[in-house]
Amino acid sequence: MTFALIAGLALQAQADFAWFEVEGILTPPTKSAIRVPLAPLERPKRSPIHEWVFPRTVTGMVEGNGEFAPRFRVFRQSLEGKPEEDVSVGVTRFLLRLVEINRTSFRLDHGVEFPSRTVDVYLCDGGDPGALQRATVDKDDSLPGGSAAKVNTIHVYDVKGLSSRIEWARELAHEYGHATLPPVRIAKGPEEWANGDLGERIYLRRMAQALALGKATPSDTMGATLDQLQEYVGKNVTPLVLAAAVQGPRSADLAAGGQEGFDAYLGLALLAESILPRSVFARSLVLPDDQSPSAYERAILAATAEVAEWKPSVPAELAGKPIWIPLGKGKLEGGTILARAGGWAKVTLRNEAVVTN
């Protein structure tokens, strides 16, 4: 499949590499860049968890203080066409959009426990279809003194067989959620860690919104179209948001785990991302005192209590419906409280609704 993934990028041809600068899609504006060496690595990169060799690389960088710093190293075993037109460039561009969301909206960046501050992505010709995120050590990245550095890796397998554009976006968003969002562990859930599923849903919803507003193009989404992303959101995000809004946080399910607890956590986090101010939601991600979904429920209440006031945002799918919000000890102005439970309140909201603490 041919991806039109570099459309709209300013190519600066150099003697030995191509350089693309990427304007941000969020506010405040940011800038990132993609560096594509035109020749193979002198020393091919070896996967730290496989024996496979990767002779090609692309680097994704973010701008800060007038300089570009690496955030992604994308390694490729074999090319399709010119280096600057390979799918690895589109993968890097998509991931740069996700780190932009993390940095601008969620105040998150790649962990300092990884000396390179990069997420290393290996696009593998072999393996069973799917993807895997893993933190490990890499003998190719030695620290002063010779010890192996800790690295944050994503492996995408059977890339030549991965023809679906929405599946490309879904796989990458899921594993990037594992790589960068705070971990939440769900006992007996479909996955042990829920941050991958949460990232997949948040990032793809955000990219659908950016496409709908004309701030992004399919070149930013691995070629996934607005229709494809909206269909994904309609099936995998909206039902969870509606359930959380109608039923509240479902504390018993969060504590019990399993599929019900997993869905309750995702719905709660997606509802929080929908209705809370950006800065308050960002705080909720880093306030949990442990890795349980119940701790995240408490973190939402703590984050909303930190501000003097906050205005709930009501997405279209919740307009006119009674919904549960984290009220805590706050007072609701511009709405009606219908019920209370554990710091949460079921309310109807008018456009001017605001919570004061």
KOLGU-188147 format. One record per residue (C-alpha): residue in three letters; x, y, z. Coordinates in pm, 1 decimal, decimal comma. Each point is the difference from the previous one (the first is absolute). Layout:
<sites>
<site code="ALA" xx="X" yy="Y" zz="Z"/>
...
</sites>
This chain:
<sites>
<site code="MET" xx="0,0" yy="0,0" zz="0,0"/>
<site code="THR" xx="120,3" yy="347,1" zz="-82,5"/>
<site code="PHE" xx="-44,1" yy="257,4" zz="275,2"/>
<site code="ALA" xx="-8,3" yy="372,1" zz="-80,4"/>
<site code="LEU" xx="170,6" yy="69,6" zz="328,3"/>
<site code="ILE" xx="237,8" yy="283,4" zz="-80,6"/>
<site code="ALA" xx="-246,2" yy="227,1" zz="-177,8"/>
<site code="GLY" xx="31,3" yy="358,5" zz="113,4"/>
<site code="LEU" xx="341,5" yy="-42,8" zz="161,3"/>
<site code="ALA" xx="280,4" yy="237,2" zz="-92,1"/>
<site code="LEU" xx="285,1" yy="-217,1" zz="-126,7"/>
<site code="GLN" xx="349,4" yy="138,6" zz="40,9"/>
<site code="ALA" xx="233,0" yy="-218,6" zz="-204,1"/>
<site code="GLN" xx="347,4" yy="-43,1" zz="148,0"/>
<site code="ALA" xx="297,7" yy="-195,5" zz="-126,7"/>
<site code="ASP" xx="-69,3" yy="-305,4" zz="211,6"/>
<site code="PHE" xx="-343,5" yy="45,5" zz="158,4"/>
<site code="ALA" xx="-347,5" yy="140,1" zz="-55,6"/>
<site code="TRP" xx="-147,8" yy="241,1" zz="254,3"/>
<site code="PHE" xx="-370,9" yy="69,4" zz="45,7"/>
<site code="GLU" xx="-137,4" yy="264,3" zz="236,8"/>
<site code="VAL" xx="-347,7" yy="-56,9" zz="140,3"/>
<site code="GLU" xx="-216,9" yy="282,9" zz="132,7"/>
<site code="GLY" xx="-205,6" yy="-76,4" zz="311,0"/>
<site code="ILE" xx="-375,4" yy="-56,7" zz="-6,1"/>
<site code="LEU" xx="-70,9" yy="107,0" zz="358,2"/>
<site code="THR" xx="10,4" yy="322,6" zz="202,0"/>
<site code="PRO" xx="250,1" yy="128,4" zz="99,5"/>
<site code="PRO" xx="173,5" yy="-75,4" zz="-332,9"/>
<site code="THR" xx="298,5" yy="-229,7" zz="0,4"/>
<site code="LYS" xx="235,0" yy="-125,1" zz="-266,2"/>
<site code="SER" xx="157,0" yy="-338,4" zz="-63,6"/>
<site code="ALA" xx="227,7" yy="-145,3" zz="-265,3"/>
<site code="ILE" xx="78,0" yy="-328,2" zz="-174,3"/>
<site code="ARG" xx="354,7" yy="-91,3" zz="-100,0"/>
<site code="VAL" xx="39,4" yy="-275,1" zz="-261,0"/>
<site code="PRO" xx="352,3" yy="-122,5" zz="-79,9"/>
<site code="LEU" xx="17,2" yy="-92,6" zz="-369,1"/>
<site code="ALA" xx="259,0" yy="-273,9" zz="52,0"/>
<site code="PRO" xx="-9,1" yy="-306,1" zz="227,3"/>
<site code="LEU" xx="153,1" yy="16,6" zz="345,6"/>
<site code="GLU" xx="371,0" yy="-74,2" zz="4,1"/>
<site code="ARG" xx="-70,4" yy="-230,3" zz="290,4"/>
<site code="PRO" xx="-347,6" yy="-156,7" zz="-32,7"/>
<site code="LYS" xx="-218,0" yy="19,7" zz="309,6"/>
<site code="ARG" xx="-92,7" yy="-323,5" zz="174,3"/>
<site code="SER" xx="-328,6" yy="-38,6" zz="184,5"/>
<site code="PRO" xx="59,4" yy="-27,6" zz="376,0"/>
<site code="ILE" xx="-260,6" yy="-279,1" zz="28,9"/>
<site code="HIS" xx="58,6" yy="-183,8" zz="-329,8"/>
<site code="GLU" xx="304,7" yy="-87,0" zz="-208,1"/>
<site code="TRP" xx="-139,0" yy="186,7" zz="-299,5"/>
<site code="VAL" xx="211,2" yy="268,0" zz="-167,8"/>
<site code="PHE" xx="-130,4" yy="340,5" zz="-111,2"/>
<site code="PRO" xx="225,0" yy="187,4" zz="-245,3"/>
<site code="ARG" xx="-228,3" yy="302,9" zz="-46,9"/>
<site code="THR" xx="-116,6" yy="268,1" zz="242,5"/>
<site code="VAL" xx="-210,8" yy="316,0" zz="20,2"/>
<site code="THR" xx="13,8" yy="246,4" zz="290,9"/>
<site code="GLY" xx="-296,1" yy="202,2" zz="127,3"/>
<site code="MET" xx="85,8" yy="316,2" zz="194,9"/>
<site code="VAL" xx="-184,0" yy="266,6" zz="196,7"/>
<site code="GLU" xx="99,7" yy="362,8" zz="31,0"/>
<site code="GLY" xx="75,2" yy="161,3" zz="332,9"/>
<site code="ASN" xx="199,1" yy="311,9" zz="84,3"/>
<site code="GLY" xx="82,7" yy="45,0" zz="-367,1"/>
<site code="GLU" xx="153,2" yy="-344,9" zz="-42,0"/>
<site code="PHE" xx="-127,8" yy="-337,7" zz="-118,0"/>
<site code="ALA" xx="33,3" yy="-297,1" zz="235,4"/>
<site code="PRO" xx="-65,8" yy="-364,5" zz="-96,7"/>
<site code="ARG" xx="-316,2" yy="-170,7" zz="126,9"/>
<site code="PHE" xx="-29,9" yy="-293,5" zz="-244,3"/>
<site code="ARG" xx="242,2" yy="-229,2" zz="-175,9"/>
<site code="VAL" xx="-183,5" yy="-209,2" zz="-258,5"/>
<site code="PHE" xx="200,1" yy="-295,2" zz="-134,7"/>
<site code="ARG" xx="-80,2" yy="-179,1" zz="-324,4"/>
<site code="GLN" xx="119,6" yy="-336,1" zz="-132,5"/>
<site code="SER" xx="-78,3" yy="66,7" zz="-366,1"/>
<site code="LEU" xx="-120,4" yy="296,1" zz="-203,3"/>
<site code="GLU" xx="-292,8" yy="49,0" zz="-234,1"/>
<site code="GLY" xx="118,5" yy="254,9" zz="-256,9"/>
<site code="LYS" xx="212,9" yy="300,4" zz="89,6"/>
<site code="PRO" xx="105,2" yy="40,0" zz="366,0"/>
<site code="GLU" xx="-188,1" yy="330,0" zz="31,5"/>
<site code="GLU" xx="-320,2" yy="-162,8" zz="-132,3"/>
<site code="ASP" xx="6,8" yy="-316,0" zz="211,4"/>
<site code="VAL" xx="-276,9" yy="-80,7" zz="247,6"/>
<site code="SER" xx="248,6" yy="64,1" zz="282,8"/>
<site code="VAL" xx="-30,2" yy="372,9" zz="-76,9"/>
<site code="GLY" xx="-377,6" yy="-18,6" zz="42,0"/>
<site code="VAL" xx="40,5" yy="-195,6" zz="324,2"/>
<site code="THR" xx="232,9" yy="271,1" zz="132,1"/>
<site code="ARG" xx="-237,7" yy="278,1" zz="-102,4"/>
<site code="PHE" xx="-295,0" yy="-170,5" zz="170,1"/>
<site code="LEU" xx="198,1" yy="-58,2" zz="319,0"/>
<site code="LEU" xx="109,1" yy="364,4" zz="2,0"/>
<site code="ARG" xx="-368,9" yy="92,9" zz="8,3"/>
<site code="LEU" xx="-48,0" yy="-225,6" zz="301,7"/>
<site code="VAL" xx="293,2" yy="146,0" zz="191,9"/>
<site code="GLU" xx="-138,9" yy="343,0" zz="-86,2"/>
<site code="ILE" xx="-328,8" yy="-99,1" zz="166,8"/>
<site code="ASN" xx="188,8" yy="-131,1" zz="302,3"/>
<site code="ARG" xx="220,3" yy="307,4" zz="39,4"/>
<site code="THR" xx="-257,0" yy="268,0" zz="-80,2"/>
<site code="SER" xx="-319,3" yy="-144,6" zz="146,5"/>
<site code="PHE" xx="113,6" yy="-242,8" zz="270,5"/>
<site code="ARG" xx="333,1" yy="153,0" zz="112,1"/>
<site code="LEU" xx="168,2" yy="-335,1" zz="-54,3"/>
<site code="ASP" xx="329,1" yy="-73,8" zz="-172,2"/>
<site code="HIS" xx="218,8" yy="-302,8" zz="-45,8"/>
<site code="GLY" xx="142,1" yy="-120,3" zz="327,7"/>
<site code="VAL" xx="340,1" yy="112,6" zz="119,7"/>
<site code="GLU" xx="69,5" yy="-357,3" zz="114,0"/>
<site code="PHE" xx="75,2" yy="-68,0" zz="-367,9"/>
<site code="PRO" xx="329,3" yy="184,8" zz="-64,5"/>
<site code="SER" xx="-73,1" yy="60,8" zz="-368,4"/>
<site code="ARG" xx="-349,4" yy="140,7" zz="81,2"/>
<site code="THR" xx="-117,6" yy="-185,2" zz="-312,2"/>
<site code="VAL" xx="-258,3" yy="-265,8" zz="-69,3"/>
<site code="ASP" xx="175,2" yy="-244,2" zz="-234,9"/>
<site code="VAL" xx="-232,5" yy="-151,0" zz="-260,1"/>
<site code="TYR" xx="100,1" yy="-311,9" zz="-194,0"/>
<site code="LEU" xx="-193,1" yy="-67,2" zz="-320,6"/>
<site code="CYS" xx="49,8" yy="-373,0" zz="-40,2"/>
<site code="ASP" xx="-43,1" yy="-197,0" zz="-320,6"/>
<site code="GLY" xx="-52,7" yy="-321,7" zz="195,3"/>
<site code="GLY" xx="-198,6" yy="-114,7" zz="301,0"/>
<site code="ASP" xx="-368,6" yy="-59,1" zz="56,4"/>
<site code="PRO" xx="-225,0" yy="298,6" zz="-82,1"/>
<site code="GLY" xx="-30,3" yy="241,9" zz="289,7"/>
<site code="ALA" xx="216,8" yy="226,3" zz="211,4"/>
<site code="LEU" xx="177,9" yy="-2,3" zz="336,3"/>
<site code="GLN" xx="123,8" yy="272,4" zz="234,0"/>
<site code="ARG" xx="278,1" yy="-89,7" zz="240,3"/>
<site code="ALA" xx="246,9" yy="183,0" zz="221,2"/>
<site code="THR" xx="330,3" yy="-184,6" zz="-10,6"/>
<site code="VAL" xx="374,6" yy="58,5" zz="-23,4"/>
<site code="ASP" xx="193,7" yy="47,9" zz="-321,4"/>
<site code="LYS" xx="361,5" yy="-107,2" zz="-33,6"/>
<site code="ASP" xx="31,2" yy="225,8" zz="-305,8"/>
<site code="ASP" xx="-72,2" yy="303,5" zz="219,1"/>
<site code="SER" xx="270,2" yy="-18,3" zz="262,8"/>
<site code="LEU" xx="29,8" yy="249,9" zz="282,1"/>
<site code="PRO" xx="326,8" yy="153,8" zz="121,0"/>
<site code="GLY" xx="178,2" yy="-290,2" zz="161,1"/>
<site code="GLY" xx="-132,9" yy="-251,0" zz="-250,4"/>
<site code="SER" xx="-326,7" yy="-110,4" zz="157,6"/>
<site code="ALA" xx="-302,6" yy="-46,2" zz="-227,5"/>
<site code="ALA" xx="-251,9" yy="284,2" zz="-5,0"/>
<site code="LYS" xx="-366,6" yy="-42,5" zz="83,6"/>
<site code="VAL" xx="-219,3" yy="49,6" zz="-307,4"/>
<site code="ASN" xx="-371,7" yy="36,4" zz="-71,3"/>
<site code="THR" xx="-84,5" yy="-209,4" zz="-306,2"/>
<site code="ILE" xx="-289,9" yy="-76,9" zz="-231,3"/>
<site code="HIS" xx="18,7" yy="-287,4" zz="-248,7"/>
<site code="VAL" xx="-250,9" yy="-17,4" zz="-285,6"/>
<site code="TYR" xx="1,6" yy="-341,1" zz="-168,2"/>
<site code="ASP" xx="-74,6" yy="-119,8" zz="-352,9"/>
<site code="VAL" xx="-9,0" yy="359,0" zz="-125,3"/>
<site code="LYS" xx="-21,3" yy="-102,6" zz="-366,6"/>
<site code="GLY" xx="-325,2" yy="-177,3" zz="79,4"/>
<site code="LEU" xx="-143,4" yy="298,4" zz="188,7"/>
<site code="SER" xx="-205,7" yy="161,5" zz="-275,4"/>
<site code="SER" xx="-282,5" yy="161,6" zz="200,3"/>
<site code="ARG" xx="63,0" yy="367,6" zz="65,1"/>
<site code="ILE" xx="-225,1" yy="15,6" zz="305,5"/>
<site code="GLU" xx="169,4" yy="-312,6" zz="137,5"/>
<site code="TRP" xx="340,7" yy="166,0" zz="-38,5"/>
<site code="ALA" xx="-126,5" yy="298,4" zz="198,5"/>
<site code="ARG" xx="-167,5" yy="-220,6" zz="259,5"/>
<site code="GLU" xx="306,2" yy="-219,7" zz="61,0"/>
<site code="LEU" xx="235,2" yy="296,3" zz="35,2"/>
<site code="ALA" xx="-234,7" yy="200,1" zz="223,5"/>
<site code="HIS" xx="-56,5" yy="-302,6" zz="224,6"/>
<site code="GLU" xx="367,9" yy="-74,8" zz="51,3"/>
<site code="TYR" xx="87,5" yy="367,0" zz="44,7"/>
<site code="GLY" xx="-261,0" yy="11,5" zz="277,1"/>
<site code="HIS" xx="185,3" yy="-286,3" zz="168,3"/>
<site code="ALA" xx="329,7" yy="180,8" zz="-52,8"/>
<site code="THR" xx="-94,3" yy="340,6" zz="140,0"/>
<site code="LEU" xx="-329,0" yy="20,3" zz="191,6"/>
<site code="PRO" xx="7,3" yy="-70,1" zz="376,0"/>
<site code="PRO" xx="-55,9" yy="-373,7" zz="57,5"/>
<site code="VAL" xx="-328,9" yy="-128,0" zz="139,2"/>
<site code="ARG" xx="-17,9" yy="-369,2" zz="87,6"/>
<site code="ILE" xx="-332,4" yy="-181,9" zz="-32,8"/>
<site code="ALA" xx="-28,9" yy="-332,0" zz="182,7"/>
<site code="LYS" xx="-133,9" yy="-274,8" zz="-229,4"/>
<site code="GLY" xx="-52,1" yy="249,9" zz="-281,7"/>
<site code="PRO" xx="36,2" yy="-78,2" zz="-372,0"/>
<site code="GLU" xx="343,9" yy="162,3" zz="29,1"/>
<site code="GLU" xx="196,3" yy="36,1" zz="322,4"/>
<site code="TRP" xx="72,6" yy="367,4" zz="-70,1"/>
<site code="ALA" xx="-276,6" yy="229,5" zz="-122,4"/>
<site code="ASN" xx="208,2" yy="299,2" zz="-113,1"/>
<site code="GLY" xx="37,4" yy="-146,1" zz="-348,7"/>
<site code="ASP" xx="-374,4" yy="-24,7" zz="-52,9"/>
<site code="LEU" xx="-47,9" yy="346,4" zz="147,7"/>
<site code="GLY" xx="267,0" yy="151,3" zz="-224,4"/>
<site code="GLU" xx="-146,1" yy="-164,0" zz="-307,6"/>
<site code="ARG" xx="-341,1" yy="149,8" zz="69,8"/>
<site code="ILE" xx="116,0" yy="345,2" zz="109,2"/>
<site code="TYR" xx="251,4" yy="48,1" zz="-280,0"/>
<site code="LEU" xx="-228,5" yy="-120,0" zz="-278,7"/>
<site code="ARG" xx="-285,8" yy="213,2" zz="129,4"/>
<site code="ARG" xx="231,8" yy="300,7" zz="13,5"/>
<site code="MET" xx="123,1" yy="-63,5" zz="-354,2"/>
<site code="ALA" xx="-358,0" yy="-37,3" zz="-124,5"/>
<site code="GLN" xx="-79,6" yy="337,4" zz="156,0"/>
<site code="ALA" xx="307,2" yy="156,7" zz="-162,0"/>
<site code="LEU" xx="-103,6" yy="-134,9" zz="-341,0"/>
<site code="ALA" xx="-356,2" yy="125,2" zz="45,0"/>
<site code="LEU" xx="131,5" yy="348,7" zz="84,1"/>
<site code="GLY" xx="234,4" yy="4,0" zz="-297,4"/>
<site code="LYS" xx="307,5" yy="18,3" zz="224,3"/>
<site code="ALA" xx="132,0" yy="-336,8" zz="-116,2"/>
<site code="THR" xx="-11,8" yy="-209,3" zz="-316,0"/>
<site code="PRO" xx="14,2" yy="-376,7" zz="-58,3"/>
<site code="SER" xx="374,9" yy="49,6" zz="-42,7"/>
<site code="ASP" xx="2,0" yy="47,0" zz="379,0"/>
<site code="THR" xx="-202,3" yy="-315,5" zz="73,9"/>
<site code="MET" xx="180,8" yy="-274,8" zz="-192,0"/>
<site code="GLY" xx="-244,5" yy="62,2" zz="-283,3"/>
<site code="ALA" xx="-309,3" yy="-70,0" zz="212,5"/>
<site code="THR" xx="-288,8" yy="217,1" zz="-119,8"/>
<site code="LEU" xx="-242,0" yy="206,7" zz="203,0"/>
<site code="ASP" xx="-278,1" yy="-250,5" zz="-74,4"/>
<site code="GLN" xx="215,7" yy="-289,2" zz="121,1"/>
<site code="LEU" xx="100,8" yy="179,0" zz="318,6"/>
<site code="GLN" xx="-354,5" yy="114,7" zz="74,5"/>
<site code="GLU" xx="-123,0" yy="-355,3" zz="-49,2"/>
<site code="TYR" xx="268,2" yy="-119,9" zz="242,9"/>
<site code="VAL" xx="-101,0" yy="265,2" zz="256,3"/>
<site code="GLY" xx="-367,7" yy="-86,6" zz="-39,8"/>
<site code="LYS" xx="67,4" yy="-366,7" zz="77,3"/>
<site code="ASN" xx="283,3" yy="18,2" zz="252,9"/>
<site code="VAL" xx="-18,8" yy="335,3" zz="180,0"/>
<site code="THR" xx="-349,7" yy="148,2" zz="2,9"/>
<site code="PRO" xx="-174,0" yy="-303,2" zz="160,4"/>
<site code="LEU" xx="252,0" yy="1,4" zz="286,7"/>
<site code="VAL" xx="-44,1" yy="374,7" zz="55,2"/>
<site code="LEU" xx="-378,8" yy="-32,5" zz="-0,2"/>
<site code="ALA" xx="10,1" yy="-289,6" zz="246,5"/>
<site code="ALA" xx="225,0" yy="192,5" zz="240,2"/>
<site code="ALA" xx="-210,2" yy="314,9" zz="-28,7"/>
<site code="VAL" xx="-327,0" yy="-184,8" zz="65,7"/>
<site code="GLN" xx="120,6" yy="-248,0" zz="263,8"/>
<site code="GLY" xx="269,5" yy="198,0" zz="178,6"/>
<site code="PRO" xx="343,5" yy="-132,2" zz="98,8"/>
<site code="ARG" xx="-113,6" yy="-357,8" zz="86,2"/>
<site code="SER" xx="235,1" yy="-24,7" zz="296,8"/>
<site code="ALA" xx="-83,4" yy="-364,4" zz="71,3"/>
<site code="ASP" xx="86,8" yy="-102,9" zz="-355,6"/>
<site code="LEU" xx="325,0" yy="198,5" zz="14,0"/>
<site code="ALA" xx="101,1" yy="-184,8" zz="315,9"/>
<site code="ALA" xx="-103,4" yy="-343,6" zz="-131,8"/>
<site code="GLY" xx="180,1" yy="23,3" zz="-333,9"/>
<site code="GLY" xx="-73,8" yy="-237,9" zz="-285,3"/>
<site code="GLN" xx="-163,2" yy="114,9" zz="-321,1"/>
<site code="GLU" xx="-257,1" yy="208,3" zz="188,1"/>
<site code="GLY" xx="269,5" yy="177,1" zz="198,9"/>
<site code="PHE" xx="209,7" yy="50,7" zz="-311,5"/>
<site code="ASP" xx="-290,0" yy="162,0" zz="-185,0"/>
<site code="ALA" xx="-94,0" yy="205,4" zz="306,2"/>
<site code="TYR" xx="353,6" yy="140,8" zz="21,8"/>
<site code="LEU" xx="16,8" yy="83,2" zz="-370,2"/>
<site code="GLY" xx="-340,6" yy="165,5" zz="11,8"/>
<site code="LEU" xx="89,8" yy="200,3" zz="309,5"/>
<site code="ALA" xx="327,4" yy="125,2" zz="-148,6"/>
<site code="LEU" xx="-160,0" yy="79,5" zz="-336,3"/>
<site code="LEU" xx="-284,1" yy="184,6" zz="173,6"/>
<site code="ALA" xx="253,0" yy="197,3" zz="204,9"/>
<site code="GLU" xx="192,7" yy="90,3" zz="-316,0"/>
<site code="SER" xx="-330,9" yy="108,5" zz="-157,3"/>
<site code="ILE" xx="-139,3" yy="222,9" zz="275,2"/>
<site code="LEU" xx="297,9" yy="130,3" zz="201,1"/>
<site code="PRO" xx="216,7" yy="298,7" zz="-92,8"/>
<site code="ARG" xx="320,0" yy="-108,7" zz="-167,8"/>
<site code="SER" xx="224,2" yy="90,0" zz="294,6"/>
<site code="VAL" xx="-224,9" yy="-178,6" zz="250,4"/>
<site code="PHE" xx="-9,6" yy="-318,8" zz="-205,0"/>
<site code="ALA" xx="379,2" yy="15,8" zz="-33,7"/>
<site code="ARG" xx="31,0" yy="16,6" zz="379,1"/>
<site code="SER" xx="-234,3" yy="-296,1" zz="42,3"/>
<site code="LEU" xx="239,8" yy="-217,5" zz="-199,4"/>
<site code="VAL" xx="293,3" yy="58,4" zz="236,8"/>
<site code="LEU" xx="-176,1" yy="20,6" zz="338,7"/>
<site code="PRO" xx="-87,6" yy="-368,4" zz="65,8"/>
<site code="ASP" xx="177,8" yy="-134,1" zz="307,6"/>
<site code="ASP" xx="16,9" yy="-352,2" zz="-142,4"/>
<site code="GLN" xx="-61,4" yy="-178,8" zz="-331,2"/>
<site code="SER" xx="-355,6" yy="-113,3" zz="69,7"/>
<site code="PRO" xx="-305,7" yy="132,9" zz="-185,7"/>
<site code="SER" xx="-151,4" yy="95,5" zz="336,7"/>
<site code="ALA" xx="297,3" yy="231,1" zz="57,5"/>
<site code="TYR" xx="-78,3" yy="170,1" zz="-328,6"/>
<site code="GLU" xx="-357,9" yy="65,0" zz="111,2"/>
<site code="ARG" xx="138,6" yy="170,4" zz="311,9"/>
<site code="ALA" xx="248,9" yy="193,6" zz="-212,8"/>
<site code="ILE" xx="-279,5" yy="154,9" zz="-205,8"/>
<site code="LEU" xx="-162,7" yy="131,8" zz="316,6"/>
<site code="ALA" xx="335,6" yy="127,8" zz="126,8"/>
<site code="ALA" xx="79,7" yy="175,3" zz="-327,7"/>
<site code="THR" xx="-334,5" yy="181,3" zz="-13,3"/>
<site code="ALA" xx="37,6" yy="104,8" zz="365,6"/>
<site code="GLU" xx="334,9" yy="169,8" zz="-70,7"/>
<site code="VAL" xx="-150,5" yy="281,1" zz="-209,2"/>
<site code="ALA" xx="-218,2" yy="287,7" zz="118,7"/>
<site code="GLU" xx="-253,0" yy="-73,0" zz="-272,5"/>
<site code="TRP" xx="-41,6" yy="-203,0" zz="-314,2"/>
<site code="LYS" xx="-250,9" yy="-1,1" zz="-281,7"/>
<site code="PRO" xx="-129,1" yy="-338,9" zz="-120,7"/>
<site code="SER" xx="11,1" yy="-55,6" zz="-374,6"/>
<site code="VAL" xx="-288,2" yy="-203,3" zz="-135,5"/>
<site code="PRO" xx="73,6" yy="-187,4" zz="-324,7"/>
<site code="ALA" xx="-276,2" yy="-34,8" zz="-258,4"/>
<site code="GLU" xx="-84,9" yy="-357,5" zz="95,3"/>
<site code="LEU" xx="-81,1" yy="112,5" zz="357,2"/>
<site code="ALA" xx="-185,1" yy="323,1" zz="-80,8"/>
<site code="GLY" xx="-328,3" yy="28,6" zz="189,9"/>
<site code="LYS" xx="59,1" yy="-320,1" zz="198,8"/>
<site code="PRO" xx="43,4" yy="-32,8" zz="378,0"/>
<site code="ILE" xx="365,2" yy="-91,4" zz="59,5"/>
<site code="TRP" xx="226,2" yy="-83,1" zz="292,7"/>
<site code="ILE" xx="278,8" yy="248,3" zz="77,3"/>
<site code="PRO" xx="271,9" yy="10,7" zz="270,6"/>
<site code="LEU" xx="-149,6" yy="260,9" zz="233,7"/>
<site code="GLY" xx="174,4" yy="-85,1" zz="328,4"/>
<site code="LYS" xx="-64,4" yy="281,4" zz="249,6"/>
<site code="GLY" xx="-48,9" yy="249,9" zz="-280,3"/>
<site code="LYS" xx="-312,2" yy="197,3" zz="-81,4"/>
<site code="LEU" xx="-177,0" yy="-22,1" zz="-333,9"/>
<site code="GLU" xx="-126,1" yy="321,3" zz="-154,8"/>
<site code="GLY" xx="-203,7" yy="-11,8" zz="-319,5"/>
<site code="GLY" xx="-129,5" yy="-352,3" zz="46,4"/>
<site code="THR" xx="-213,1" yy="-230,0" zz="211,7"/>
<site code="ILE" xx="125,7" yy="-280,1" zz="225,6"/>
<site code="LEU" xx="-216,0" yy="-311,2" zz="-32,6"/>
<site code="ALA" xx="199,1" yy="-246,4" zz="213,5"/>
<site code="ARG" xx="331,4" yy="-38,1" zz="184,0"/>
<site code="ALA" xx="232,6" yy="-296,4" zz="59,1"/>
<site code="GLY" xx="358,3" yy="-5,8" zz="130,3"/>
<site code="GLY" xx="101,7" yy="349,1" zz="-103,9"/>
<site code="TRP" xx="-179,6" yy="-23,1" zz="-333,7"/>
<site code="ALA" xx="-329,3" yy="160,5" zz="-94,3"/>
<site code="LYS" xx="-256,3" yy="-75,4" zz="-266,3"/>
<site code="VAL" xx="-90,9" yy="335,2" zz="-151,2"/>
<site code="THR" xx="-167,6" yy="184,6" zz="-281,0"/>
<site code="LEU" xx="206,2" yy="287,4" zz="-134,0"/>
<site code="ARG" xx="-74,4" yy="328,0" zz="-170,4"/>
<site code="ASN" xx="247,0" yy="167,3" zz="-232,7"/>
<site code="GLU" xx="126,5" yy="229,4" zz="275,6"/>
<site code="ALA" xx="54,3" yy="-282,4" zz="252,6"/>
<site code="VAL" xx="311,5" yy="29,0" zz="218,5"/>
<site code="VAL" xx="130,5" yy="-184,9" zz="307,0"/>
<site code="THR" xx="156,0" yy="214,6" zz="276,2"/>
<site code="ASN" xx="211,3" yy="-130,1" zz="288,3"/>
</sites>
